[in-house]
Amino acid sequence: MDTRTRVNMALKQAMKDRAAARLATLRLINAAIKDREIAERVDGEAGGIGDAEILAILGKMTKQRNESARAYEEGGRLDLAERELGEISIIEEFLPKQLSDDEVAEAVKAAVVDTGAQSIRDMGKVMGALKGKYTGQMDFGKVGPLVKDQLCQGGDC
């Protein structure tokens, strides 16, 4: 079952359960997906976005809420921080399991080997391969330095 279907089923269930906070978050997810679909339309073609793009949207939403929660905590607004963290837990239900640090390191090594990357100039190829295979399963902001370290082991950086 694709992510969009799972979100819609959860939305219907939240309506039946009268879970207001969950319903609001699921509606935000649906709105973000529809916004991306509208932005992707070219020349009136009515194609949808794929599961990988939906996972990227959910990852971005999670990251935004983490930043907001941190800002609210620093500002002493714990009630708002709790709400953001609650939204994160709902969004994460639709994301695949996050890879551990060891699994991320192994995935980076495998991607370097698979793409035949030799130097830092090949970093884009490696990141593209990782994003294609592990969207939603790792934080690519943290993966970038790992890829760079892997490619710089030859000392040509």
Accessible surface in RSA format (square Angstrom, percent):
REM  Atomic radii and reference values for relative SASA: ProtOr
REM  Chains: A
REM  Algorithm: Lee & Richards
REM  Probe-radius: 1.40
REM  Slices: 20
REM RES _ NUM      All-atoms   Total-Side   Main-Chain    Non-polar    All polar
REM                ABS   REL    ABS   REL    ABS   REL    ABS   REL    ABS   REL
RES MET A   1   153.43  79.5  71.60  47.4  81.83 194.8  86.50  73.5  66.94  88.7
RES ASP A   2    64.38  45.1  55.47  55.2   8.91  21.1  30.53  71.9  33.85  33.8
RES THR A   3     3.89   2.8   3.51   3.6   0.38   0.9   0.00   0.0   3.89   5.9
RES ARG A   4    60.10  25.2  60.10  30.6   0.00   0.0  34.33  46.9  25.77  15.6
RES THR A   5    57.33  40.8  54.80  55.6   2.52   6.0  37.09  49.8  20.23  30.6
RES ARG A   6    83.27  35.0  79.11  40.3   4.16   9.9  27.21  37.2  56.06  34.0
RES VAL A   7     0.00   0.0   0.00   0.0   0.00   0.0   0.00   0.0   0.00   0.0
RES ASN A   8    50.24  34.6  50.14  48.4   0.10   0.2  13.72  33.0  36.51  35.3
RES MET A   9   104.21  54.0  97.83  64.7   6.38  15.2  89.43  76.0  14.78  19.6
RES ALA A  10    14.69  13.5   7.73  11.9   6.96  15.8  14.08  19.8   0.61   1.6
RES LEU A  11    21.78  12.1  21.78  15.6   0.00   0.0  21.78  15.3   0.00   0.0
RES LYS A  12   128.34  62.6 126.65  77.7   1.69   4.0  73.02  65.7  55.32  58.9
RES GLN A  13    89.87  50.3  88.84  64.9   1.03   2.5  38.09  81.1  51.78  39.3
RES ALA A  14     1.02   0.9   0.00   0.0   1.02   2.3   0.90   1.3   0.12   0.3
RES MET A  15    88.80  46.0  73.36  48.5  15.44  36.8  45.16  38.4  43.64  57.8
RES LYS A  16   157.91  77.0 125.81  77.2  32.10  76.4  82.70  74.4  75.20  80.1
RES ASP A  17    89.12  62.4  60.15  59.9  28.97  68.5  23.18  54.5  65.94  65.8
RES ARG A  18   214.07  89.9 184.03  93.8  30.04  71.5  65.89  90.0 148.18  89.8
RES ALA A  19    34.04  31.3  25.22  38.9   8.82  20.1  33.99  47.9   0.05   0.1
RES ALA A  20    79.50  73.1  66.43 102.5  13.07  29.7  71.30 100.4   8.20  21.7
RES ALA A  21    79.18  72.8  64.82 100.0  14.36  32.7  73.50 103.5   5.68  15.0
RES ARG A  22    64.54  27.1  63.13  32.2   1.41   3.4  27.83  38.0  36.71  22.2
RES LEU A  23    26.96  15.0  26.96  19.3   0.00   0.0  26.96  18.9   0.00   0.0
RES ALA A  24    53.66  49.3  47.05  72.6   6.61  15.0  51.96  73.2   1.70   4.5
RES THR A  25     1.28   0.9   1.26   1.3   0.02   0.0   0.02   0.0   1.25   1.9
RES LEU A  26     0.00   0.0   0.00   0.0   0.00   0.0   0.00   0.0   0.00   0.0
RES ARG A  27   125.57  52.7 120.76  61.6   4.81  11.4  45.28  61.9  80.29  48.7
RES LEU A  28    80.08  44.6  76.87  55.0   3.21   8.1  77.37  54.3   2.71   7.3
RES ILE A  29     0.00   0.0   0.00   0.0   0.00   0.0   0.00   0.0   0.00   0.0
RES ASN A  30    20.69  14.3  20.64  19.9   0.05   0.1   7.68  18.5  13.01  12.6
RES ALA A  31    48.74  44.8  42.27  65.2   6.47  14.7  48.17  67.8   0.57   1.5
RES ALA A  32    26.96  24.8  18.07  27.9   8.89  20.2  23.28  32.8   3.68   9.8
RES ILE A  33     2.19   1.2   2.19   1.6   0.00   0.0   2.19   1.6   0.00   0.0
RES LYS A  34   122.77  59.9 122.49  75.2   0.28   0.7  69.29  62.4  53.48  57.0
RES ASP A  35    93.35  65.4  87.30  86.9   6.04  14.3  26.04  61.3  67.30  67.1
RES ARG A  36    73.16  30.7  69.28  35.3   3.87   9.2  11.85  16.2  61.31  37.2
RES GLU A  37    30.06  17.3  29.97  22.7   0.09   0.2   5.38  10.4  24.68  20.2
RES ILE A  38   103.46  58.9  95.22  70.9   8.24  19.9  95.22  68.6   8.24  22.4
RES ALA A  39    80.78  74.3  43.55  67.2  37.23  84.7  54.41  76.6  26.37  69.9
RES GLU A  40    87.57  50.3  73.32  55.5  14.24  33.9  14.35  27.8  73.22  59.8
RES ARG A  41   134.35  56.4 110.83  56.5  23.53  56.0  28.08  38.4 106.28  64.4
RES VAL A  42    92.27  60.7  88.01  79.7   4.26  10.3  91.03  79.1   1.24   3.4
RES ASP A  43   139.78  97.9  93.82  93.4  45.96 108.7  38.04  89.5 101.74 101.5
RES GLY A  44    70.98  87.5   0.00   N/A  70.98  87.5  37.48 102.8  33.50  75.0
RES GLU A  45   120.75  69.3 112.65  85.2   8.11  19.3  43.30  83.7  77.46  63.2
RES ALA A  46    98.76  90.8  59.02  91.1  39.73  90.4  61.94  87.2  36.82  97.5
RES GLY A  47    51.99  64.1   0.00   N/A  51.99  64.1  38.68 106.1  13.32  29.8
RES GLY A  48    61.49  75.8   0.00   N/A  61.49  75.8  19.91  54.6  41.58  93.1
RES ILE A  49    12.92   7.4   2.05   1.5  10.87  26.2   3.46   2.5   9.46  25.7
RES GLY A  50    38.59  47.6   0.00   N/A  38.59  47.6  34.62  95.0   3.98   8.9
RES ASP A  51    61.51  43.1  51.65  51.4   9.86  23.3  27.72  65.3  33.79  33.7
RES ALA A  52    55.85  51.4  50.03  77.2   5.82  13.2  51.81  73.0   4.04  10.7
RES GLU A  53    62.19  35.7  60.59  45.8   1.60   3.8  30.03  58.1  32.17  26.3
RES ILE A  54     2.02   1.1   2.02   1.5   0.00   0.0   2.02   1.5   0.00   0.0
RES LEU A  55    24.36  13.6  24.25  17.4   0.11   0.3  24.25  17.0   0.11   0.3
RES ALA A  56    47.82  44.0  35.56  54.9  12.26  27.9  42.31  59.6   5.51  14.6
RES ILE A  57     9.57   5.4   8.97   6.7   0.61   1.5   9.52   6.9   0.05   0.1
RES LEU A  58     0.00   0.0   0.00   0.0   0.00   0.0   0.00   0.0   0.00   0.0
RES GLY A  59    27.19  33.5   0.00   N/A  27.19  33.5  21.55  59.1   5.64  12.6
RES LYS A  60   122.74  59.9 116.20  71.3   6.54  15.6  67.33  60.6  55.41  59.0
RES MET A  61    13.56   7.0  13.56   9.0   0.00   0.0  13.56  11.5   0.00   0.0
RES THR A  62    13.86   9.9  13.86  14.1   0.00   0.0  13.86  18.6   0.00   0.0
RES LYS A  63   114.57  55.9 111.78  68.6   2.79   6.7  70.16  63.2  44.41  47.3
RES GLN A  64    83.79  46.9  81.36  59.5   2.43   5.8  32.61  69.4  51.18  38.8
RES ARG A  65    30.14  12.7  29.99  15.3   0.15   0.4   3.61   4.9  26.53  16.1
RES ASN A  66    58.87  40.6  55.21  53.4   3.66   8.8  10.00  24.1  48.87  47.2
RES GLU A  67    88.28  50.7  82.90  62.7   5.38  12.8  30.08  58.2  58.21  47.5
RES SER A  68    40.81  34.5  34.46  46.0   6.35  14.6   9.83  20.9  30.98  43.4
RES ALA A  69     3.58   3.3   3.58   5.5   0.00   0.0   3.58   5.0   0.00   0.0
RES ARG A  70   132.00  55.4 129.43  66.0   2.57   6.1  49.75  68.0  82.25  49.8
RES ALA A  71    59.27  54.5  47.79  73.8  11.48  26.1  50.69  71.4   8.59  22.8
RES TYR A  72    66.50  31.0  65.40  37.2   1.09   2.8  32.17  24.2  34.33  42.3
RES GLU A  73    84.35  48.4  69.39  52.5  14.96  35.6  17.84  34.5  66.50  54.3
RES GLU A  74   144.45  82.9 103.63  78.4  40.83  97.2  52.01 100.6  92.44  75.5
RES GLY A  75    59.72  73.6   0.00   N/A  59.72  73.6  33.95  93.2  25.77  57.7
RES GLY A  76    56.46  69.6   0.00   N/A  56.46  69.6  30.88  84.7  25.58  57.3
RES ARG A  77   118.56  49.8 117.69  60.0   0.88   2.1  42.25  57.7  76.31  46.3
RES LEU A  78   111.15  61.9 108.93  77.9   2.22   5.6 108.93  76.5   2.22   6.0
RES ASP A  79    90.28  63.2  73.19  72.8  17.08  40.4  49.08 115.5  41.20  41.1
RES LEU A  80    37.23  20.7  37.23  26.6   0.00   0.0  37.23  26.1   0.00   0.0
RES ALA A  81     2.27   2.1   2.27   3.5   0.00   0.0   2.27   3.2   0.00   0.0
RES GLU A  82   124.82  71.7 116.16  87.9   8.66  20.6  38.27  74.0  86.55  70.7
RES ARG A  83   133.03  55.9 121.75  62.1  11.28  26.9  64.33  87.9  68.70  41.6
RES GLU A  84    16.85   9.7  16.85  12.7   0.00   0.0   0.00   0.0  16.85  13.8
RES LEU A  85    80.90  45.1  75.03  53.7   5.86  14.7  75.30  52.9   5.60  15.1
RES GLY A  86    32.66  40.3   0.00   N/A  32.66  40.3  31.16  85.5   1.50   3.4
RES GLU A  87    25.58  14.7  24.75  18.7   0.83   2.0   5.14  10.0  20.43  16.7
RES ILE A  88    12.11   6.9  12.11   9.0   0.00   0.0  12.11   8.7   0.00   0.0
RES SER A  89    63.49  53.7  55.99  74.7   7.50  17.3  44.59  94.9  18.91  26.5
RES ILE A  90    21.29  12.1  21.29  15.9   0.00   0.0  21.29  15.3   0.00   0.0
RES ILE A  91     0.02   0.0   0.02   0.0   0.00   0.0   0.02   0.0   0.00   0.0
RES GLU A  92    85.75  49.2  75.01  56.7  10.74  25.6  20.17  39.0  65.58  53.5
RES GLU A  93    89.02  51.1  63.43  48.0  25.59  60.9  42.67  82.5  46.35  37.8
RES PHE A  94     8.92   4.5   7.72   4.8   1.21   3.1   7.72   4.7   1.21   3.4
RES LEU A  95    23.68  13.2   8.87   6.3  14.81  37.2   9.58   6.7  14.09  37.9
RES PRO A  96    42.18  30.7  26.26  23.9  15.92  57.9  38.52  31.8   3.66  22.7
RES LYS A  97   149.31  72.8 128.80  79.0  20.51  48.8 127.61 114.9  21.70  23.1
RES GLN A  98    95.44  53.4  83.20  60.8  12.24  29.1  58.68 124.9  36.75  27.9
RES LEU A  99    38.36  21.4  23.00  16.5  15.36  38.6  23.05  16.2  15.31  41.2
RES SER A 100    59.30  50.1  47.15  62.9  12.15  28.0  53.09 113.1   6.21   8.7
RES ASP A 101   126.65  88.7 117.68 117.1   8.97  21.2  36.40  85.7  90.25  90.0
RES ASP A 102   113.56  79.5 110.36 109.8   3.20   7.6  30.32  71.4  83.24  83.0
RES GLU A 103    74.68  42.9  69.20  52.4   5.48  13.0  33.94  65.6  40.74  33.3
RES VAL A 104    13.45   8.9  13.45  12.2   0.00   0.0  13.45  11.7   0.00   0.0
RES ALA A 105    36.39  33.5  33.52  51.7   2.88   6.5  35.74  50.3   0.65   1.7
RES GLU A 106   107.10  61.5 104.27  78.9   2.82   6.7  45.14  87.3  61.96  50.6
RES ALA A 107     6.82   6.3   1.94   3.0   4.88  11.1   5.41   7.6   1.42   3.7
RES VAL A 108     3.15   2.1   3.15   2.8   0.00   0.0   3.15   2.7   0.00   0.0
RES LYS A 109    97.45  47.5  96.88  59.4   0.56   1.3  51.20  46.1  46.24  49.3
RES ALA A 110    48.76  44.8  41.14  63.5   7.62  17.3  48.32  68.1   0.44   1.2
RES ALA A 111     8.08   7.4   4.36   6.7   3.72   8.5   7.67  10.8   0.41   1.1
RES VAL A 112    18.14  11.9  17.42  15.8   0.73   1.7  17.42  15.1   0.73   2.0
RES VAL A 113   117.72  77.5  98.97  89.6  18.75  45.2 104.91  91.2  12.81  34.7
RES ASP A 114   113.38  79.4  75.78  75.4  37.60  88.9  29.13  68.6  84.25  84.0
RES THR A 115    38.47  27.4  15.27  15.5  23.21  55.3  23.64  31.7  14.84  22.4
RES GLY A 116    39.82  49.1   0.00   N/A  39.82  49.1  28.77  78.9  11.05  24.7
RES ALA A 117     9.24   8.5   0.00   0.0   9.24  21.0   0.00   0.0   9.24  24.5
RES GLN A 118   144.38  80.7 123.42  90.2  20.97  49.9  51.69 110.0  92.70  70.3
RES SER A 119    19.88  16.8  19.88  26.5   0.00   0.0  14.26  30.4   5.62   7.9
RES ILE A 120    56.14  31.9  50.34  37.5   5.80  14.0  50.34  36.2   5.80  15.7
RES ARG A 121   217.01  91.1 181.76  92.7  35.25  83.9  71.54  97.8 145.47  88.2
RES ASP A 122    26.49  18.6  25.89  25.8   0.61   1.4   0.61   1.4  25.89  25.8
RES MET A 123    48.63  25.2  48.56  32.1   0.07   0.2  35.08  29.8  13.55  17.9
RES GLY A 124    55.09  67.9   0.00   N/A  55.09  67.9  40.80 112.0  14.29  32.0
RES LYS A 125   115.52  56.4 100.97  62.0  14.55  34.6  73.71  66.3  41.82  44.5
RES VAL A 126     0.00   0.0   0.00   0.0   0.00   0.0   0.00   0.0   0.00   0.0
RES MET A 127    29.41  15.2  29.41  19.5   0.00   0.0  29.41  25.0   0.00   0.0
RES GLY A 128    41.77  51.5   0.00   N/A  41.77  51.5  31.48  86.4  10.28  23.0
RES ALA A 129    40.23  37.0  22.61  34.9  17.61  40.1  34.32  48.3   5.91  15.7
RES LEU A 130     0.98   0.5   0.53   0.4   0.44   1.1   0.98   0.7   0.00   0.0
RES LYS A 131   102.72  50.1 100.85  61.9   1.87   4.4  45.36  40.8  57.36  61.1
RES GLY A 132    67.56  83.3   0.00   N/A  67.56  83.3  37.79 103.7  29.77  66.7
RES LYS A 133   144.78  70.6 116.64  71.6  28.13  67.0  78.96  71.1  65.81  70.1
RES TYR A 134    39.36  18.4  39.04  22.2   0.32   0.8  19.86  14.9  19.50  24.0
RES THR A 135    25.31  18.0  19.41  19.7   5.90  14.1  13.35  17.9  11.95  18.1
RES GLY A 136    11.70  14.4   0.00   N/A  11.70  14.4   8.28  22.7   3.42   7.7
RES GLN A 137    46.19  25.8  46.10  33.7   0.09   0.2   2.04   4.3  44.15  33.5
RES MET A 138    13.54   7.0   0.74   0.5  12.80  30.5   4.58   3.9   8.96  11.9
RES ASP A 139    64.64  45.3  51.81  51.6  12.83  30.3  31.65  74.5  32.99  32.9
RES PHE A 140    39.92  20.0  32.09  19.9   7.83  20.4  32.47  19.7   7.45  21.3
RES GLY A 141    56.71  69.9   0.00   N/A  56.71  69.9  34.86  95.7  21.84  48.9
RES LYS A 142   150.94  73.6 141.39  86.8   9.54  22.7  90.19  81.2  60.75  64.7
RES VAL A 143     1.77   1.2   1.77   1.6   0.00   0.0   1.77   1.5   0.00   0.0
RES GLY A 144     9.48  11.7   0.00   N/A   9.48  11.7   9.48  26.0   0.00   0.0
RES PRO A 145    76.08  55.4  72.29  65.9   3.79  13.8  75.89  62.7   0.19   1.2
RES LEU A 146    73.52  40.9  70.09  50.1   3.44   8.6  70.21  49.3   3.31   8.9
RES VAL A 147     0.00   0.0   0.00   0.0   0.00   0.0   0.00   0.0   0.00   0.0
RES LYS A 148   105.16  51.3 105.16  64.5   0.00   0.0  47.63  42.9  57.53  61.3
RES ASP A 149    90.49  63.4  85.29  84.9   5.21  12.3  27.13  63.8  63.37  63.2
RES GLN A 150    44.28  24.8  34.83  25.5   9.45  22.5   1.54   3.3  42.74  32.4
RES LEU A 151     7.65   4.3   1.81   1.3   5.84  14.7   4.11   2.9   3.54   9.5
RES CYS A 152    29.03  22.0  19.30  21.5   9.73  22.9  15.99  40.5  13.03  14.1
RES GLN A 153   139.05  77.8 102.32  74.8  36.73  87.5  44.31  94.3  94.74  71.9
RES GLY A 154    75.82  93.5   0.00   N/A  75.82  93.5  39.07 107.2  36.75  82.3
RES GLY A 155    66.08  81.5   0.00   N/A  66.08  81.5  34.52  94.7  31.57  70.7
RES ASP A 156    85.54  59.9  53.05  52.8  32.48  76.8  47.31 111.4  38.22  38.1
RES CYS A 157    92.38  69.9  19.92  22.2  72.47 170.3  50.89 128.9  41.49  44.7
END  Absolute sums over single chains surface
CHAIN  1 A     9792.6       7683.1       2109.5       5308.5       4484.1
END  Absolute sums over all chains
TOTAL          9792.6       7683.1       2109.5       5308.5       4484.1
